[in-house]
Amino acid sequence: MSGKQQLFTGTADYIASGELQNSVNIAMAIGRPLLIKGEPGTGKTVLAHSIAKGLQKELFIWNIKSTTKAKDGLYVYDTVQRLYDSQFGDHDVSDIKHYIKLGKLGEAFVSPERVVLLIDEIDKADLEFPNDLLWELDMMNFNIPETGETIHARHRPIVLITSNAEKELPDAFLRRCVFHYITFPDEEMMKEIVHVHHPHLEKTLLEEAIKAFYWVRNIQGLQKKPSTSELLDWVQALAVGGIDPEKISKELPFLGVLLKKDRDFNSVLQRLSGRGAPRRTSLPGLWQ
């Protein structure tokens, strides 16, 4: 890599493994999108914010929905507004350019500085969506037929694409990406992550919360395992609630902060009852 190439090394509020740092830097160096997969809560979306912050770049976010089309990220031709102006307004509707609005990919292309572009949860769109972006991501340009204009990228954006693996992505698209799977943090890394967000947390409380958290995650059959974000909320609740660390593993107070599915709640309560845990009151996470 060139000595002038900016390198991503994580940020103070985002701990990135060495393998993840390498994937980000390689993708930037060779000009390929970085495809990030991993279970919910592993920091895929937050990574884009960290890259932008660490490299001091502007961040553009394209949130993908089931109805999103590839063209939406390039531009939108507002025919409704043009029709309205032609009937009721005093605008010159002959210049179609007035009714062309660039999408997030288009905005990233015309930005005067290199930016970070997050295409978030690409697997929510239909199967053709990734293939419809191949030309634009390869050639860094696209045409606007309504105006006959071609938009060229002033700088190749740093493209980060996230996927929750809800659908298989096309092979042709995968070949054009650098791939990285973010594994769920182990206990030691999780302690570092929690410490970043809650630096003054009492050590024993943190250790007991981590131990209980992974015990819950390891219960077979959970519909939605608690993620890092739920753990961060939980340790905060434990600290604010003044919970005795010795009671955390035995009672799992404020369990409703960790679990969001009724069946999961019942599964954990059954396991707790087998350990002689207190019974739950009618309010999730409170104990009698």
C-alpha positions as CSV (number, residue, x, y, z in Angstrom):
1,M,0.0,0.0,0.0
2,S,1.1,3.5,-0.7
3,G,2.7,5.5,2.1
4,K,0.1,8.1,1.6
5,Q,-2.8,5.7,2.0
6,Q,-4.8,6.5,5.2
7,L,-5.1,3.5,7.5
8,F,-8.1,2.6,9.7
9,T,-7.0,1.5,13.1
10,G,-10.3,1.8,15.0
11,T,-11.4,4.7,17.1
12,A,-11.7,5.4,20.8
13,D,-15.3,4.3,20.9
14,Y,-15.0,1.4,18.4
15,I,-12.7,-1.5,19.1
16,A,-11.8,-3.2,15.8
17,S,-9.9,-6.5,15.6
18,G,-6.7,-6.6,13.6
19,E,-8.4,-8.8,11.0
20,L,-11.2,-6.2,10.6
21,Q,-8.7,-3.3,10.3
22,N,-6.9,-5.2,7.6
23,S,-10.1,-5.9,5.7
24,V,-11.0,-2.2,5.8
25,N,-7.6,-1.0,4.7
26,I,-7.3,-3.6,1.9
27,A,-10.7,-2.7,0.5
28,M,-9.7,1.0,0.5
29,A,-6.4,0.3,-1.1
30,I,-7.8,-1.8,-4.0
31,G,-10.9,0.3,-4.4
32,R,-13.4,-2.5,-3.7
33,P,-16.6,-2.4,-1.6
34,L,-16.2,-4.0,1.8
35,L,-19.0,-6.5,2.5
36,I,-19.6,-7.0,6.2
37,K,-21.7,-9.8,7.6
38,G,-22.3,-10.9,11.1
39,E,-25.2,-11.5,13.5
40,P,-27.2,-8.4,14.7
41,G,-25.4,-6.4,17.3
42,T,-21.9,-7.1,16.2
43,G,-21.3,-3.5,15.2
44,K,-21.6,-3.7,11.4
45,T,-23.4,-0.4,11.0
46,V,-21.4,1.4,13.7
47,L,-18.2,0.4,11.8
48,A,-19.1,2.8,9.0
49,H,-19.3,5.6,11.6
50,S,-16.0,4.6,13.1
51,I,-14.3,4.5,9.6
52,A,-15.6,8.0,8.8
53,K,-14.6,9.3,12.2
54,G,-11.2,7.6,12.2
55,L,-10.3,8.9,8.7
56,Q,-12.1,12.2,9.1
57,K,-14.4,11.6,6.2
58,E,-18.0,12.6,5.7
59,L,-20.4,9.7,6.0
60,F,-23.3,9.0,3.6
61,I,-25.9,6.4,4.7
62,W,-28.2,4.6,2.2
63,N,-30.6,2.6,4.3
64,I,-32.0,-0.3,2.2
65,K,-35.6,-1.4,2.5
66,S,-37.6,-4.2,0.8
67,T,-38.9,-1.7,-1.8
68,T,-35.6,0.0,-2.5
69,K,-34.4,-0.1,-6.1
70,A,-30.8,0.4,-7.2
71,K,-31.8,3.5,-9.2
72,D,-33.0,5.2,-5.9
73,G,-29.3,5.5,-4.9
74,L,-28.4,7.1,-8.1
75,Y,-31.1,9.7,-8.7
76,V,-34.8,10.4,-8.5
77,Y,-36.8,12.2,-11.2
78,D,-39.6,14.0,-9.5
79,T,-42.3,13.9,-12.2
80,V,-45.1,14.7,-9.7
81,Q,-43.5,18.0,-8.7
82,R,-42.9,18.8,-12.4
83,L,-46.5,18.1,-13.2
84,Y,-47.7,20.2,-10.3
85,D,-45.4,23.1,-11.3
86,S,-46.7,23.0,-14.9
87,Q,-50.3,23.2,-13.7
88,F,-50.1,25.5,-10.7
89,G,-46.7,27.0,-10.4
90,D,-44.7,29.7,-12.2
91,H,-41.6,27.6,-12.6
92,D,-39.8,26.8,-15.9
93,V,-40.6,23.1,-16.2
94,S,-38.7,22.8,-19.5
95,D,-35.4,22.2,-17.6
96,I,-35.7,18.7,-16.3
97,K,-32.5,19.1,-14.3
98,H,-34.5,21.1,-11.7
99,Y,-36.4,17.9,-11.0
100,I,-33.5,15.5,-10.7
101,K,-32.4,14.8,-7.2
102,L,-29.3,12.7,-6.6
103,G,-29.5,9.6,-4.3
104,K,-26.9,8.7,-1.7
105,L,-24.6,7.0,-4.2
106,G,-24.9,10.0,-6.6
107,E,-24.1,12.4,-3.8
108,A,-21.1,10.4,-2.8
109,F,-19.9,10.5,-6.5
110,V,-20.1,14.3,-6.8
111,S,-18.7,15.1,-3.4
112,P,-15.6,17.3,-3.6
113,E,-13.8,15.1,-1.1
114,R,-13.6,11.3,-0.7
115,V,-16.4,10.1,1.5
116,V,-17.5,6.9,3.3
117,L,-20.7,5.4,1.8
118,L,-22.7,2.9,3.9
119,I,-25.1,0.7,2.0
120,D,-26.9,-0.7,5.0
121,E,-28.6,-4.1,5.0
122,I,-28.4,-4.8,1.3
123,D,-30.1,-8.2,1.7
124,K,-33.4,-6.5,2.5
125,A,-33.8,-5.6,-1.1
126,D,-34.9,-7.9,-3.9
127,L,-32.4,-10.4,-5.5
128,E,-31.7,-8.2,-8.5
129,F,-30.7,-5.2,-6.4
130,P,-27.0,-6.1,-5.9
131,N,-26.5,-6.9,-9.6
132,D,-28.1,-3.7,-10.7
133,L,-25.3,-1.8,-8.9
134,L,-22.4,-3.7,-10.5
135,W,-21.7,-1.2,-13.2
136,E,-21.9,1.9,-10.9
137,L,-19.6,0.3,-8.3
138,D,-17.1,-0.9,-10.9
139,M,-17.0,2.0,-13.3
140,M,-17.8,4.8,-10.8
141,N,-20.3,6.5,-13.2
142,F,-23.9,6.4,-14.2
143,N,-26.2,8.0,-16.8
144,I,-29.3,10.1,-16.3
145,P,-31.3,9.4,-19.5
146,E,-33.8,12.2,-18.8
147,T,-31.1,14.8,-19.2
148,G,-28.5,12.9,-21.2
149,E,-26.0,13.6,-18.4
150,T,-23.3,11.2,-17.2
151,I,-22.3,11.5,-13.5
152,H,-18.7,10.6,-12.9
153,A,-17.3,10.0,-9.4
154,R,-14.9,12.8,-8.5
155,H,-13.3,10.5,-5.9
156,R,-13.9,6.8,-5.4
157,P,-15.9,6.6,-2.2
158,I,-15.0,4.1,0.6
159,V,-18.0,1.8,0.2
160,L,-19.1,-0.4,3.2
161,I,-22.0,-2.8,2.6
162,T,-23.7,-4.6,5.5
163,S,-25.7,-7.8,5.3
164,N,-27.6,-9.8,7.9
165,A,-27.4,-12.9,5.7
166,E,-31.2,-12.9,5.2
167,K,-30.7,-13.7,1.5
168,E,-27.8,-15.1,-0.5
169,L,-26.1,-12.4,-2.6
170,P,-25.3,-13.0,-6.3
171,D,-21.9,-14.5,-7.1
172,A,-21.1,-11.7,-9.6
173,F,-21.6,-9.2,-6.8
174,L,-19.6,-11.1,-4.3
175,R,-16.6,-11.4,-6.6
176,R,-16.4,-7.6,-6.6
177,C,-16.3,-7.2,-2.9
178,V,-13.8,-7.7,-0.1
179,F,-15.6,-9.9,2.5
180,H,-15.3,-9.9,6.3
181,Y,-17.5,-11.7,8.8
182,I,-17.5,-10.1,12.2
183,T,-17.6,-12.8,14.8
184,F,-19.4,-12.1,18.1
185,P,-16.9,-10.8,20.6
186,D,-15.4,-13.2,23.2
187,E,-15.6,-12.3,26.9
188,E,-12.3,-10.5,27.0
189,M,-13.0,-8.3,24.0
190,M,-16.5,-7.7,25.3
191,K,-15.1,-6.4,28.5
192,E,-13.0,-3.9,26.5
193,I,-16.1,-2.8,24.5
194,V,-18.1,-2.3,27.7
195,H,-15.3,-0.4,29.3
196,V,-15.2,2.0,26.3
197,H,-18.8,2.9,26.9
198,H,-18.9,2.6,30.7
199,P,-15.4,3.4,31.8
200,H,-16.3,3.9,35.5
201,L,-18.2,0.6,35.9
202,E,-17.3,-1.3,39.0
203,K,-15.0,-4.2,38.1
204,T,-16.9,-7.0,40.0
205,L,-20.2,-5.9,38.5
206,L,-18.8,-6.0,35.0
207,E,-17.3,-9.4,35.5
208,E,-20.5,-10.8,36.9
209,A,-22.6,-9.2,34.2
210,I,-20.4,-10.6,31.4
211,K,-20.6,-14.1,32.9
212,A,-24.4,-14.0,33.2
213,F,-24.7,-12.5,29.7
214,Y,-22.8,-15.3,28.0
215,W,-24.7,-17.8,30.1
216,V,-27.9,-16.5,28.7
217,R,-26.5,-16.4,25.1
218,N,-25.5,-20.0,25.4
219,I,-29.0,-21.2,26.2
220,Q,-30.2,-23.4,23.2
221,G,-33.2,-22.3,21.2
222,L,-33.3,-18.6,21.9
223,Q,-35.2,-16.7,19.1
224,K,-33.1,-13.6,19.6
225,K,-29.9,-13.8,21.5
226,P,-29.0,-10.6,23.4
227,S,-26.5,-8.5,21.5
228,T,-23.7,-6.1,22.5
229,S,-26.2,-3.2,22.5
230,E,-28.5,-5.0,25.0
231,L,-25.5,-5.8,27.2
232,L,-24.5,-2.1,27.3
233,D,-28.0,-1.1,28.3
234,W,-28.1,-4.0,30.9
235,V,-24.9,-3.1,32.7
236,Q,-26.1,0.5,32.8
237,A,-29.4,-0.6,34.4
238,L,-27.5,-2.8,36.9
239,A,-25.3,0.1,37.9
240,V,-28.1,2.6,38.1
241,G,-30.2,0.1,40.0
242,G,-27.4,-0.5,42.6
243,I,-27.6,-4.2,42.1
244,D,-25.3,-6.3,44.3
245,P,-22.9,-8.1,41.8
246,E,-23.4,-11.4,43.7
247,K,-27.0,-11.4,42.8
248,I,-26.6,-10.9,39.0
249,S,-26.0,-14.5,38.0
250,K,-28.5,-15.9,40.5
251,E,-31.3,-13.5,39.8
252,L,-30.7,-11.9,36.4
253,P,-32.3,-8.6,37.4
254,F,-33.8,-6.4,34.7
255,L,-34.0,-9.3,32.4
256,G,-36.3,-7.4,30.1
257,V,-33.4,-5.3,29.1
258,L,-31.6,-8.3,27.7
259,L,-34.4,-10.3,26.2
260,K,-37.2,-9.1,23.8
261,K,-39.1,-12.3,23.0
262,D,-41.7,-14.0,25.3
263,R,-40.4,-17.5,24.5
264,D,-36.9,-16.5,25.3
265,F,-38.0,-15.0,28.5
266,N,-39.7,-18.2,29.5
267,S,-36.7,-20.4,28.5
268,V,-34.4,-18.4,30.6
269,L,-36.8,-18.4,33.6
270,Q,-37.1,-22.2,33.4
271,R,-33.3,-22.5,33.5
272,L,-33.2,-20.1,36.4
273,S,-35.8,-22.0,38.3
274,G,-33.7,-25.1,38.0
275,R,-31.0,-23.2,39.8
276,G,-33.3,-22.1,42.6
277,A,-33.7,-18.6,41.4
278,P,-36.5,-16.3,42.7
279,R,-39.8,-16.1,40.9
280,R,-40.5,-13.3,38.5
281,T,-43.1,-10.6,39.3
282,S,-45.5,-9.4,36.6
283,L,-43.0,-6.8,35.5
284,P,-40.1,-8.1,33.3
285,G,-36.8,-7.9,35.0
286,L,-38.1,-7.3,38.5
287,W,-37.9,-9.9,41.2
288,Q,-39.6,-10.8,44.5
